[in-house]
Amino acid sequence: MAKETSKAKTSALIARLAAAPADASLPTRLRALGVATACLQMTNLLKAHGPRFVRTGAAFAEEMAEILEEGAQEIFAVFDRAQADSPLDERKISLELADLATALRSKQRKLLDYFFENDPVIGPRLKVLLSGRGYVDLANDLVAYADIYVAQEAVLKADSRYYLASDVSLARELAAQIRGELGEAPTNDANAARLNRLTYVLGDVYEDAYLAAQLELRKEPEVLALFQPFVTASRGPAKRRAKEAPKPE
Protein backbone atom coordinates (compact mmCIF):
# COMPACT_ATOMS: atom_id res chain seq x y z
CA MET A 1 0.00 0.00 0.00
CA ALA A 2 1.31 3.45 -0.82
CA LYS A 3 1.24 5.44 2.38
CA GLU A 4 0.56 9.14 2.60
CA THR A 5 3.34 11.45 3.66
CA SER A 6 2.54 12.49 7.20
CA LYS A 7 3.81 14.59 10.05
CA ALA A 8 3.78 13.56 13.69
CA LYS A 9 0.41 14.55 15.13
CA THR A 10 0.51 13.01 18.61
CA SER A 11 1.39 15.76 21.08
CA ALA A 12 3.30 13.27 23.22
CA LEU A 13 5.40 12.22 20.23
CA ILE A 14 6.03 15.83 19.22
CA ALA A 15 7.20 16.64 22.74
CA ARG A 16 9.55 13.68 22.89
CA LEU A 17 11.01 14.47 19.47
CA ALA A 18 11.59 18.07 20.53
CA ALA A 19 13.38 16.92 23.68
CA ALA A 20 15.61 14.42 21.87
CA PRO A 21 19.32 15.38 21.57
CA ALA A 22 20.31 17.02 18.29
CA ASP A 23 22.69 14.14 17.59
CA ALA A 24 20.23 11.44 18.69
CA SER A 25 20.79 7.99 17.23
CA LEU A 26 20.28 4.38 18.16
CA PRO A 27 23.01 2.93 20.39
CA THR A 28 22.76 -0.38 18.55
CA ARG A 29 23.13 -1.20 14.86
CA LEU A 30 19.43 -1.51 14.05
CA ARG A 31 17.56 -0.61 10.89
CA ALA A 32 14.81 1.96 11.06
CA LEU A 33 12.28 -0.26 9.28
CA GLY A 34 12.94 -3.03 11.79
CA VAL A 35 12.27 -0.55 14.58
CA ALA A 36 9.01 0.52 12.93
CA THR A 37 7.85 -3.09 12.61
CA ALA A 38 8.72 -3.79 16.25
CA CYS A 39 6.80 -0.69 17.33
CA LEU A 40 3.69 -1.77 15.44
CA GLN A 41 3.90 -5.20 17.06
CA MET A 42 4.14 -3.60 20.50
CA THR A 43 1.25 -1.30 19.60
CA ASN A 44 -1.00 -4.27 18.87
CA LEU A 45 0.05 -5.99 22.11
CA LEU A 46 -0.68 -2.88 24.15
CA LYS A 47 -4.07 -2.46 22.52
CA ALA A 48 -4.91 -6.08 23.30
CA HIS A 49 -3.57 -6.30 26.86
CA GLY A 50 -3.15 -2.69 28.01
CA PRO A 51 -6.72 -2.39 29.34
CA ARG A 52 -5.66 -4.85 32.09
CA PHE A 53 -2.74 -2.69 33.23
CA VAL A 54 -3.48 -1.75 36.86
CA ARG A 55 -0.37 -0.18 38.38
CA THR A 56 0.76 1.88 35.41
CA GLY A 57 -2.80 2.21 34.17
CA ALA A 58 -4.68 1.53 30.96
CA ALA A 59 -4.27 5.20 29.97
CA PHE A 60 -0.49 4.78 30.06
CA ALA A 61 -0.68 1.76 27.77
CA GLU A 62 -2.98 3.65 25.41
CA GLU A 63 -0.60 6.63 25.24
CA MET A 64 2.43 4.40 24.61
CA ALA A 65 0.56 2.56 21.84
CA GLU A 66 -0.43 5.85 20.22
CA ILE A 67 3.15 7.17 20.21
CA LEU A 68 4.60 3.91 18.90
CA GLU A 69 2.03 3.58 16.13
CA GLU A 70 2.39 7.15 14.92
CA GLY A 71 6.17 7.02 15.14
CA ALA A 72 6.25 3.82 13.10
CA GLN A 73 4.01 5.34 10.43
CA GLU A 74 6.27 8.38 10.32
CA ILE A 75 9.27 6.13 9.66
CA PHE A 76 7.41 4.56 6.74
CA ALA A 77 6.56 8.06 5.49
CA VAL A 78 10.24 9.05 5.52
CA PHE A 79 11.08 6.01 3.41
CA ASP A 80 8.24 6.81 1.04
CA ARG A 81 9.59 10.33 0.55
CA ALA A 82 13.05 8.97 -0.12
CA GLN A 83 11.76 6.56 -2.76
CA ALA A 84 11.13 9.42 -5.18
CA ASP A 85 14.88 9.93 -5.55
CA SER A 86 16.21 6.45 -4.82
CA PRO A 87 13.51 3.79 -5.11
CA LEU A 88 14.02 0.92 -2.70
CA ASP A 89 11.98 -1.31 -5.00
CA GLU A 90 14.78 -1.30 -7.58
CA ARG A 91 16.54 -3.70 -5.24
CA LYS A 92 15.81 -7.41 -5.11
CA ILE A 93 14.73 -9.80 -2.38
CA SER A 94 15.13 -13.57 -2.27
CA LEU A 95 12.85 -15.62 -4.49
CA GLU A 96 11.72 -17.80 -1.58
CA LEU A 97 10.79 -14.77 0.49
CA ALA A 98 8.95 -13.14 -2.42
CA ASP A 99 6.94 -16.31 -3.07
CA LEU A 100 6.00 -16.79 0.60
CA ALA A 101 5.04 -13.15 1.10
CA THR A 102 3.03 -12.88 -2.11
CA ALA A 103 1.16 -16.11 -1.41
CA LEU A 104 0.28 -15.03 2.12
CA ARG A 105 -0.88 -11.59 0.96
CA SER A 106 -3.13 -13.24 -1.63
CA LYS A 107 -4.60 -15.50 1.04
CA GLN A 108 -5.16 -12.57 3.39
CA ARG A 109 -6.87 -10.55 0.66
CA LYS A 110 -9.25 -13.34 -0.30
CA LEU A 111 -10.30 -14.04 3.27
CA LEU A 112 -10.79 -10.40 4.19
CA ASP A 113 -12.63 -9.62 0.95
CA TYR A 114 -15.00 -12.51 1.65
CA PHE A 115 -15.96 -11.13 5.04
CA PHE A 116 -15.54 -7.38 4.65
CA GLU A 117 -15.67 -6.36 0.97
CA ASN A 118 -18.99 -4.57 1.54
CA ASP A 119 -18.25 -3.40 5.06
CA PRO A 120 -18.61 0.43 5.20
CA VAL A 121 -15.44 0.84 7.28
CA ILE A 122 -13.12 -2.02 6.34
CA GLY A 123 -14.20 -2.36 2.70
CA PRO A 124 -12.75 0.98 1.54
CA ARG A 125 -9.51 0.23 3.37
CA LEU A 126 -9.20 -3.08 1.52
CA LYS A 127 -9.67 -1.28 -1.81
CA VAL A 128 -6.85 1.13 -0.94
CA LEU A 129 -4.54 -1.78 -0.12
CA LEU A 130 -5.09 -3.21 -3.61
CA SER A 131 -3.16 -0.27 -5.09
CA GLY A 132 0.18 -1.39 -3.66
CA ARG A 133 3.08 -2.12 -6.02
CA GLY A 134 6.58 -3.37 -5.35
CA TYR A 135 8.28 -4.86 -2.31
CA VAL A 136 7.91 -1.92 0.07
CA ASP A 137 4.14 -2.00 -0.45
CA LEU A 138 4.14 -5.80 -0.16
CA ALA A 139 5.66 -5.50 3.31
CA ASN A 140 3.26 -2.71 4.28
CA ASP A 141 0.26 -4.69 3.02
CA LEU A 142 1.20 -7.77 5.05
CA VAL A 143 1.30 -5.71 8.24
CA ALA A 144 -1.94 -3.88 7.41
CA TYR A 145 -3.79 -7.12 6.75
CA ALA A 146 -2.35 -8.65 9.93
CA ASP A 147 -3.71 -5.68 11.90
CA ILE A 148 -7.18 -6.32 10.46
CA TYR A 149 -6.83 -10.00 11.36
CA VAL A 150 -6.18 -9.03 14.99
CA ALA A 151 -9.00 -6.49 15.14
CA GLN A 152 -11.52 -8.85 13.52
CA GLU A 153 -10.41 -12.13 15.07
CA ALA A 154 -13.86 -12.89 16.48
CA VAL A 155 -15.34 -12.80 12.97
CA LEU A 156 -12.51 -14.44 11.04
CA LYS A 157 -11.99 -17.44 13.32
CA ALA A 158 -15.40 -18.72 12.27
CA ASP A 159 -13.73 -19.73 8.99
CA SER A 160 -11.93 -22.86 10.14
CA ARG A 161 -10.77 -23.70 6.61
CA TYR A 162 -8.76 -20.60 5.67
CA TYR A 163 -8.23 -18.61 8.87
CA LEU A 164 -5.03 -19.28 10.81
CA ALA A 165 -4.19 -17.17 13.84
CA SER A 166 -0.52 -17.87 13.14
CA ASP A 167 -0.77 -15.93 9.86
CA VAL A 168 -0.61 -12.71 11.90
CA SER A 169 2.88 -13.39 13.24
CA LEU A 170 3.95 -14.89 9.91
CA ALA A 171 2.87 -11.76 8.02
CA ARG A 172 4.83 -9.53 10.36
CA GLU A 173 7.90 -11.74 10.20
CA LEU A 174 7.85 -11.77 6.39
CA ALA A 175 7.37 -7.99 6.31
CA ALA A 176 10.39 -7.55 8.58
CA GLN A 177 12.48 -9.82 6.34
CA ILE A 178 11.47 -7.91 3.21
CA ARG A 179 12.39 -4.59 4.79
CA GLY A 180 15.67 -6.03 5.97
CA GLU A 181 16.63 -7.36 2.55
CA LEU A 182 15.72 -4.10 0.85
CA GLY A 183 18.55 -2.39 2.65
CA GLU A 184 19.46 0.42 4.97
CA ALA A 185 17.74 3.74 5.60
CA PRO A 186 17.70 6.62 3.08
CA THR A 187 20.98 8.54 3.00
CA ASN A 188 19.53 12.04 2.46
CA ASP A 189 20.76 14.16 5.40
CA ALA A 190 17.32 15.47 6.38
CA ASN A 191 15.72 12.03 6.12
CA ALA A 192 18.56 10.38 8.02
CA ALA A 193 18.37 12.97 10.82
CA ARG A 194 14.60 12.49 11.08
CA LEU A 195 14.99 8.72 11.27
CA ASN A 196 17.69 9.00 13.93
CA ARG A 197 15.44 11.10 16.15
CA LEU A 198 12.41 8.90 15.56
CA THR A 199 14.22 5.65 16.31
CA TYR A 200 15.88 7.18 19.38
CA VAL A 201 12.55 8.33 20.81
CA LEU A 202 10.68 5.16 19.86
CA GLY A 203 13.37 3.04 21.48
CA ASP A 204 12.79 4.84 24.80
CA VAL A 205 9.00 4.59 24.52
CA TYR A 206 9.20 0.91 23.56
CA GLU A 207 11.36 0.15 26.59
CA ASP A 208 8.93 1.98 28.89
CA ALA A 209 6.08 -0.10 27.49
CA TYR A 210 8.11 -3.30 27.75
CA LEU A 211 9.00 -2.67 31.40
CA ALA A 212 5.36 -1.86 32.19
CA ALA A 213 4.30 -5.17 30.64
CA GLN A 214 6.86 -7.01 32.78
CA LEU A 215 5.26 -5.47 35.86
CA GLU A 216 1.63 -5.79 34.86
CA LEU A 217 1.67 -9.26 33.29
CA ARG A 218 4.19 -11.06 35.49
CA LYS A 219 1.52 -13.55 36.58
CA GLU A 220 0.61 -14.34 32.96
CA PRO A 221 3.81 -15.88 31.53
CA GLU A 222 2.22 -16.99 28.26
CA VAL A 223 1.05 -13.46 27.50
CA LEU A 224 4.23 -11.87 28.80
CA ALA A 225 6.28 -14.02 26.43
CA LEU A 226 4.71 -12.13 23.52
CA PHE A 227 6.46 -8.92 24.65
CA GLN A 228 10.02 -8.98 23.28
CA PRO A 229 12.89 -6.67 24.25
CA PHE A 230 13.39 -3.74 21.89
CA VAL A 231 16.61 -4.96 20.23
CA THR A 232 15.29 -8.50 19.75
CA ALA A 233 12.02 -7.32 18.22
CA SER A 234 13.73 -4.73 15.99
CA ARG A 235 16.19 -7.18 14.52
CA GLY A 236 13.43 -9.56 13.51
CA PRO A 237 13.99 -13.15 12.33
CA ALA A 238 17.31 -14.21 10.87
CA LYS A 239 17.59 -13.93 7.10
CA ARG A 240 18.56 -16.80 4.81
CA ARG A 241 20.46 -16.35 1.58
CA ALA A 242 18.55 -17.49 -1.48
CA LYS A 243 18.01 -16.75 -5.16
CA GLU A 244 16.85 -13.23 -5.90
CA ALA A 245 13.32 -12.64 -7.12
CA PRO A 246 12.26 -10.24 -9.86
CA LYS A 247 10.35 -7.14 -8.84
CA PRO A 248 6.58 -7.88 -8.43
CA GLU A 249 4.04 -6.22 -10.69
QUISULGI-V637728 format. One record per backbone hydrogen bond with DSSP energy under -1.0 kcal/mol. CO is the residue of the C=O (numbers start at 1). NH is the residue of the N-H. If there is no record, write none. Layout:
BEGIN
[[CO;NH] [CO;NH]]
END
This chain:
BEGIN
[[10;14] [11;15] [12;16] [13;17] [14;18] [15;19] [21;24] [28;30] [31;35] [32;36] [33;37] [34;38] [35;39] [36;40] [37;41] [38;42] [39;43] [40;44] [41;45] [42;46] [43;47] [44;48] [45;49] [46;50] [49;52] [50;53] [57;61] [58;62] [59;63] [60;64] [61;65] [62;66] [63;67] [64;68] [65;69] [66;70] [67;71] [68;72] [69;73] [70;74] [71;75] [72;76] [73;77] [74;78] [75;79] [76;80] [77;81] [78;82] [79;83] [82;85] [82;86] [87;90] [88;91] [93;245] [94;98] [95;99] [96;100] [97;101] [98;102] [99;103] [100;104] [101;105] [102;106] [103;107] [104;108] [105;109] [106;110] [107;111] [108;112] [109;113] [110;114] [111;115] [112;116] [113;117] [116;119] [119;123] [122;126] [123;127] [124;128] [125;129] [128;131] [129;132] [134;138] [135;139] [136;140] [137;141] [138;142] [139;143] [140;144] [141;145] [142;146] [143;147] [144;148] [145;149] [146;150] [147;151] [148;152] [150;153] [152;156] [153;157] [155;158] [156;159] [158;160] [159;163] [164;167] [165;168] [166;170] [167;171] [168;172] [169;173] [170;174] [171;175] [172;176] [173;177] [174;178] [175;179] [176;180] [177;181] [178;182] [188;192] [189;193] [190;194] [191;195] [192;196] [193;197] [194;198] [195;199] [196;200] [197;201] [198;202] [199;203] [200;204] [201;205] [202;206] [203;207] [204;208] [205;209] [206;210] [207;211] [208;212] [209;213] [210;214] [211;215] [212;216] [213;217] [217;220] [220;224] [221;225] [223;226] [224;227] [229;233] [230;234] [231;235] [232;236] [243;95]]
END
